Amino acid sequence: MISVIKQRALQILWPAFLMAGVLEMMLFAVVDPGDLQWFGGAPIGWPRQAIYTVTFLIFWGVMSISGALTALLARSDADLNSVDPF
Protein backbone atom coordinates (compact mmCIF):
# COMPACT_ATOMS: atom_id res chain seq x y z
CA MET A 1 0.00 0.00 0.00
CA ILE A 2 2.85 2.41 0.75
CA SER A 3 4.30 1.95 -2.72
CA VAL A 4 0.98 2.99 -4.29
CA ILE A 5 0.93 6.14 -2.16
CA LYS A 6 4.54 6.92 -3.11
CA GLN A 7 3.80 6.31 -6.77
CA ARG A 8 0.77 8.64 -6.73
CA ALA A 9 2.74 11.30 -4.85
CA LEU A 10 5.55 11.14 -7.41
CA GLN A 11 3.06 11.24 -10.27
CA ILE A 12 1.77 14.51 -8.84
CA LEU A 13 4.94 16.11 -7.44
CA TRP A 14 7.39 15.48 -10.28
CA PRO A 15 5.43 17.18 -13.08
CA ALA A 16 4.55 19.98 -10.64
CA PHE A 17 8.27 20.42 -9.89
CA LEU A 18 9.12 20.68 -13.58
CA MET A 19 6.31 23.10 -14.36
CA ALA A 20 7.13 25.27 -11.32
CA GLY A 21 10.66 25.60 -12.68
CA VAL A 22 9.36 26.56 -16.12
CA LEU A 23 6.89 29.05 -14.64
CA GLU A 24 9.60 30.63 -12.50
CA MET A 25 11.92 30.99 -15.49
CA MET A 26 9.16 32.62 -17.48
CA LEU A 27 8.27 35.00 -14.64
CA PHE A 28 11.81 36.12 -13.86
CA ALA A 29 12.65 36.53 -17.53
CA VAL A 30 10.21 39.44 -17.42
CA VAL A 31 10.31 40.63 -13.79
CA ASP A 32 13.42 41.67 -11.88
CA PRO A 33 13.27 40.21 -8.33
CA GLY A 34 14.98 43.33 -6.98
CA ASP A 35 12.04 45.47 -8.11
CA LEU A 36 9.35 43.50 -6.24
CA GLN A 37 7.30 45.37 -3.65
CA TRP A 38 4.83 44.41 -0.93
CA PHE A 39 1.45 45.14 -2.58
CA GLY A 40 2.76 48.33 -4.16
CA GLY A 41 4.37 49.63 -0.96
CA ALA A 42 7.87 49.15 0.36
CA PRO A 43 10.39 46.97 -1.50
CA ILE A 44 10.65 43.39 -0.29
CA GLY A 45 14.34 43.76 0.56
CA TRP A 46 15.16 40.05 0.42
CA PRO A 47 18.21 38.65 -1.36
CA ARG A 48 17.54 37.43 -4.91
CA GLN A 49 18.17 33.82 -3.90
CA ALA A 50 15.47 34.02 -1.21
CA ILE A 51 12.97 35.48 -3.66
CA TYR A 52 13.74 32.77 -6.20
CA THR A 53 13.39 30.05 -3.56
CA VAL A 54 10.14 31.28 -2.02
CA THR A 55 8.61 31.89 -5.43
CA PHE A 56 9.58 28.41 -6.61
CA LEU A 57 8.08 26.80 -3.50
CA ILE A 58 4.84 28.75 -3.92
CA PHE A 59 4.60 27.74 -7.58
CA TRP A 60 5.41 24.12 -6.72
CA GLY A 61 2.74 24.07 -4.02
CA VAL A 62 0.08 25.51 -6.30
CA MET A 63 0.98 23.12 -9.11
CA SER A 64 0.95 20.16 -6.68
CA ILE A 65 -2.49 21.08 -5.37
CA SER A 66 -3.73 21.38 -8.95
CA GLY A 67 -2.31 17.96 -9.83
CA ALA A 68 -3.73 16.37 -6.68
CA LEU A 69 -7.19 17.78 -7.39
CA THR A 70 -6.98 16.51 -10.97
CA ALA A 71 -5.96 13.04 -9.73
CA LEU A 72 -8.81 13.06 -7.22
CA LEU A 73 -11.39 14.13 -9.79
CA ALA A 74 -10.14 11.56 -12.31
CA ARG A 75 -10.99 8.66 -9.99
CA SER A 76 -14.18 6.77 -10.69
CA ASP A 77 -17.03 6.53 -8.23
CA ALA A 78 -16.28 2.81 -7.73
CA ASP A 79 -12.73 3.69 -6.67
CA LEU A 80 -13.94 6.35 -4.26
CA ASN A 81 -16.57 4.08 -2.68
CA SER A 82 -14.28 1.05 -2.25
CA VAL A 83 -13.03 -0.02 1.17
CA ASP A 84 -9.36 0.43 0.19
CA PRO A 85 -8.80 4.20 -0.19
CA PHE A 86 -5.65 3.75 -2.31
ABEGO torsion letter per residue (X at the ends): XAAAAAAAAAAAAAAAAAAAAAAAAAAAAABBAAABBBGGBBBAGBBAAAAAAAAAAAAAAAAAAAAAAAAAAABBAAAAABABAX
